[in-house]
Amino acid sequence: MSIHTYSSRDFTRDVSKAKRAAAEGPVFITDRGRPAFALLKIEDYYHLAGQKRVSLLELMDGLKGGEGFEFDAPSLQVELRQAELG
């Protein structure tokens, strides 16, 4: 596992590069030369926090202010036809 370090300015310029580096190990983001933030893969975060993997639905259910929100997804109308070959 390798550790990468980016200044805040470099991180802002190329977030994608920092995300690719985080696939190899933690990325430290510095402010004025001092580590201020850490970017981790979500699996590494869950491991460090001692948490199980959380589904998107569970995560959304835990958001403040989301109570009472109703969403009815529109139904998809699909027409199946026999393929015309030749």
Secondary structure by P-SEA (a helix, b strand, c coil): cbbbbbcaaaaaacaaaaaaaaaacbbbbbcccccccccccaaaaaaaaccccccaaaaaaaccccccbbbbcbbbbbbbbccccc
